[in-house]
Amino acid sequence: MGLGVASHGHTPPRADDRLPLPPAQGYSGAQRALKFSRYLPDWGWDPIILSAHPRAYEQTGTTQLGEIPKDAPVARPQAWDAKRHLSILGRYPGFLASPDRWATWRPFAIRRGLQLIKQHKPEVIWATYPIASCHMIAHTLSGLTGLPWIADFRDAQWTNTFPADRARHDQHVLLEARHMASCSRAVITTPGIQKLYENRYPVNPPEHFAVIANGYDEADFATLPQRPANAQIDGPVTLLHSGGLYPGHEERDPVSFFEALGKLRHYGMVGPETLRVRFRGSQEEDYLRQLAVANHVADMVEVLPGIPYEEALREMALADGLMLFQGANFHHLIPAKLFEYLRLGRPVLALADPTGDAANLLRDCGGREIIPLHHTDAMVDALPAFIAQLRDGQASAPDPQKAAQYERRRLTRQLAALLEEVADAESTGEG
């Protein structure tokens, strides 16, 4: 959640970047914007960043601020989280959280953004999602200044079931259409989202959409411990899921997985002496503990808080197996953490739509264990064999070399080329 400006080499500034800073601890999605800011100078663009005040974030970390180029100016206008700062007994007026809980930063960000534009004279605005107010700010700045802007949607802003609240859903539909019409280019992260948007907005030509995937930064993996792919395991096998989970939503609810664990425990096929399942930084700790108790597997499950990104990567590297949760309603999405999983080369158990983009990416890189998220019986059938393969060092694992095309510096080159294209089109009157 933030704004920045980027200059082209040592010439006058040419791009206005909106970046989410500071990052949540251990949050893979936040890495996208941070890494763009780090590597844009390598391709001739120097970021100047406008971000929300740190108080707006529930979790903040300082270790990743080193990703920002040292000479990049960073401005942080006033911002509040309606839930934490503007509520009385946990309740707050809806208009204070429209379209999101951080909507109060819009007037301050617009004013500061205009100051940055006047000072640095950028030629392109780049705004990132999933904070909807960021796109609203970019839309307004573009309208006030005439600058073109690139909307980094990443994922679709709405589906038939999300947001669940009807009023919020209708607002997201309206905002997405408005911003799709006003932006010069729309950036998404998967081919599935590109197809979805091409069908949703047929008035836009195919070249309006650009796919820039999420990825990983090789520098983050340089000092991580390396485990032999075929090492046998003594003691309990450890499965790890690192990142957020969402109860009651099709896209990332582990309820069926817990039911499968409970059945396997009942059949005597798993127990605390053979299997440990760890959930790190789920943001739904109470829900996971309730599922563990309800399915009689509490002594097999660890529910742990989030940790800094570097520590989260180290924990992934040391896990026996890594887990991914992705429901069929979101078959067109690829969680950011999957790219980290692929680079680590550890065996992956994907509880995901076998026909979705995430499953296709995993297969392309050598992964094989893919089970639909809500097929409890299929999990009961497949989990014992997967655990045995992990123990014997025989489980299939992704090939990190096949994931190299998703390295952050390469992906930033794609963004730099897009910035160049939009800036040049504007200067020649073709935008």
N, C-alpha and C positions, 0 to 999 in steps of 0.2 A: 504494500500500500504506500505509494509515494510517487513523486515526479522528479525527473531529472532532465538535464539538457546535455547533449553530446556535441562536441565539435569535430570537424573533419580535419585530422592532422593538425597542422599549425596554422590553418586558415580559419576564418571566422566560423563560429559554431554552426552546426547544421542539424542537430537532432535534439528533440526534447523527450527524455526517457522517463517513464513512470515505473518505479521499482519498489517491491515490497521490502521495507527495511524498518527496524531490525528484524531478523528472522526469528520465527519460533524455534525453540530448541529441538534439534533432531528432526526438523520438518523437511522432507525431501522436496516438496513443491516449491518452497521458498528459494531453493538453490537456483532455479531457472533464471530469475531476475538478477540475483547476485552475480552469477557467473557471466551473464551478458555484460554487466557493468565492468567486470574484471577484464574480459577479453576484447571488448570493443576497441580499445586503443590499439590492439595488435592489428586491427583491420582499418585503422585510420579515423576512428571515432572516439572522442574523449567525453565521457559522461559527466553531466552535472545533474545532481539528483535532488528532487524534492520529495520528502517522505513525511509521514505523519509523526506527530510528537510521540516519543517512546511510551508515554503513559497509556496510549491507545491500545497497546498490546498486552494480552494476558500473560504471555511468556516472551521474554526477550533474552538474547544472548549477545555478548560482545565479541566472542572469539571469531565470528564470521565477518565482522565489520572490516577485517583486514582484506577481504575480497575486493573492496572498493578501491580503485586507484587512489594513491595518497594525495595526489593533487586535484582530485575531483571535488568540487564544492558540494556540500550536502546541506540543504535547508529543511527545517522541520517545523511547519506551522502548527498552530493549536489544533488539537484533536481530542475527542473523548469517545469512550465506549459507552453507548447508552445503557447497556446492561449493568455495567459496573459503576459508572460515574453519575448517571442521570436517573436512576431508579429509586423509588421509595418502596421499601418492603418487597423488593424484587419486581416491581411493576413500573412501567414508563410509557409515556404517550407514543403511539405508533409512528407519528410523524418524525420523532427524533431518531428513528431507526429505519428510515425509508430513503434509499432501497436497502440499506444495511445498517448495522449498529454503529458504524463510524461516519454516518452521513454528516455529522456536525463539522467535519473538517473541510467540507466543500468550499464555503465562502473564503476561508483562510487560505486554502490551497489555490483557489482561482486567483486571489489577489497576489499571492507570492509567485504563482506561475506567470502572471502578467509581468511582474517585476523581472523575473529571470529572462523572459522572452525579450523584454526591452533591453536588458543589459547584454545578453549574449547573442541575440538575433538568430535563433535557430531556424531551420527550414522544415523540420519534420517533428511531429509529436508522436511518441510511442507510448501506449497505455496498456497496462496489463490487468488481467482478471485473475482471481475470482472476487475481488472487492468491486462491486458494481459502481460505487461512487467514483472510482478512478476513471472509468470510461465516461461518466457524466462530466467530470472535470475536463477531460481531454476534449470532449464534444463541445463544451462551452468555450474553452480556450481557442479551439479551432474556429468556432463561429465568430469570436471577438477579434481574432487576429488574421484570419484568412489562411493560417498555416494548415497544410494537410496533416492528417494523423493516421497512424497505423494502430488498429485495435488488436491487441494480443488476447484473443478470446480463450486460448488454450483448450478449454472444454466448452461444450454447449452450455449456454446460460440457463436453458430450461429444457425439460422433457415433459412428457404427458403426466408424469407423477411428481415432478420436482419443479419448483418448491411445492410442498404439500398444501400450504395455505393458499386458498384460491385467489385472494386479493394480491398476495405477494407474487403468485404465479402470473397473474395477468399483468402486473407491473413489469416483471422480467421479460415477458413476451414483447411488451411495448418498447422497453428500453433497448432490447437486443435489435429489434427491427429499426429503431431510430438510429442506433449507432452503426449498424451494418450499412445503412443508407448514406451516412455522413462520412464514414472513414474511407481513406484512399485504398487501403488493403486490410484484409482480415487474416490474422495469423491463427492457425489452429495446430494441434499437436499430433493428429493421427489421420490416416486416409479415411477412416470411418466418419470422423467429424466433418471432413471435407465433403464427403458424399451427402451427409445429412444437411449441411448448409447449402450445397448446390441445389438440393431439392426444395429446401425451405425458402430459399431466396433466388428463384430462377431468373429474376431481372438482372442479377449480377453475373457478369461473364466469369468463366472458370478461372481466369487469371486474377480475379479479385481476391481469390483465396490462396494462401501460401501455407504449406505444411512445414513447420519447424518443430521437430520432436523435442520432448524432454530428453535428458541424457545424463551423463556423469562427467566429472572432471578427473582426469587421470592424476592430477596433482594430489587429490584427496586420498588416493590409494597407495601412494608411494611408500609410506611407512607402516602399512597395515601388515599384520602377521599373515603368513601364507600357510595353508593347510594342504597336505597332499590329497589329491582327489580320491585316491583309493585307500585312504587310511581307515583301518578298522576301529571300532568304538568299543571301549570297555565301560560298563556302567550304563545309566539311562541315556537314551538318544534325546537330544534337545532340538525341538522345533521352535523357531522364532518368527513372530510377526512383529515388524517394526513400523509403527505409524497408526493413523487414525482408523477407527471402525465406527459404524453408524447403526445403532439399533433401529429396527422397524423400517429400514430402507432396503430396497432390493440390491443396491449396489455393493454394500459391504457389511452385511450382518452375519456374524459367525454362529448363529443359533443352530443351524444344521450340523456344523462341525462339532459343536458341543454335544448334540444328540448322538452323533456317531461315536464320539469318545465314550459317552455313557454306555452305549450298547456294547462296545468292545470291552469296556471294564466289566460289565455284567457277564459277558461271555468268558472272562478270564484271559483275554488276549492282550491286554495292556494293564499296566499298573505303575505306581510311582517308582518302582524298581527298574522299569524298562523304558519309560517315556516321561519326559518333562516338556510341557508346552509353555512358552514364555510370550507374553504380550507386552510390548514396550511402547509407551506413549500413545495408548489407544484413545485417550480423552474420554473413555467410557469405562473407567475402572470399576465402578459400582455395578454396572450392567454385566460385565464379564464375570465378576465374582458371584453374582446371582446365578448366572448360567452354570458356572462351575459347581456351585452347591446343588442346584436343582438336578444336575445330571450326575451327581456323586463322583466328581473328578476333582474336587477342590485341592486334594493333596498332590495332584499331577500338574496343576496350573499355577503359573506365577504371573501376577498382574502388577506391572512395574511402571513408575512414572517416566515421563520423557527425560532425555539426557541430551547434552550438546551433540551437535551433528557428528563431530569427529569421533566421539565415544560410541554413538549409535552405529557408525560404520564399522568400528572395531568389533562391536558385539556381533554384527552380522557376519563378519569375516570368521569369527570363531564358532558360529553356530553349526550344528551338524546338518540341519536343513532349514530352509527359509520358506515362509508361507505367504501366499498372496490371496486376497479375497476380492472378487469382482463379479457382480451379478449380471444376469442376462440383459436387464434393462439398460445397462451401461456397457454393452459389448463394444461400443465404438471408442471407449476410453482406454488409455494405458496409464496406470498409476506411475508416478515419477519414480517410486522406489524400485520398480521392476528393472530399470536400467542399472541401478546400483547392484541389484541381485545378479544381473547378467555379467557385469564387470567382475564381481567377486568370484564367479565360477562355482558357487556352492549349489548343491541340489535344491531345486525349487518344487514345492507342492503348490500348484495353482488351482485354487477353488474358483473356477471362472468358466464363462461360456466358451466351450471348445471352438466355436466359430468366430469368436470376437477378436479384436485387434490385439489384445494382450496375449491371448493364447497363440495367435499366429506369430507374434514376435518371439515368444518363448520357444516355439517349435523351430523357427528359423535359426535360432541360436543354439539349438541342441537340447532344449528341455523337453521332457515327455510326460511328466505327471500332471495331467489336467483333468479335473473333475468338476462338473457343474456345481455351483455354489450351494444349491438347495437340494441336492440329491443325497440324502442321508445314507440310503442303502448302498449307493455307489462308493461312498467314502468308507463305509464299513467293509466293503469288499476289497478296496484298494489299499487302505492305510496299513494293514499288517505287512503286506509285501513291501511297501515303500520303507517302512521302519526297518524291516529285516535287511533290505538292500543298503540302507544307510549304515547299519551296524557292521555289515560285511565289507563296506567300501565299494559296493557295486552299483550304487544309485547313479542314474544318468545326471549329468550336470551341464549347464550352458558353457559354451566355448567363448571366453572373453574376447578372443580375436574377432569373432563374428559380430560383436557388439561395438567394435572400434569406430564404426561410422557415426555412433551417437556420442562421441566425445565432445565435451562442451566447446572447446575451441573451434572445432569444425562447424558446430551448429551456429556459433556466433558469427562465423564467416557468412553463413546464409542470411542472418539478420542484417549484417553490414551491407550485403549486396542489395537487400530489399530497401534499406534506408537510402542507398545510393539511387536505386531505381525511382523511388517516390520523389526524392529531392530533384533529380534530373527532369522527371516528367513535369514537376511543378515549374521549374525554371524555364522549360521550353513551351509551357502552356498546354501540355498534353495531360496534366493531372485531372 
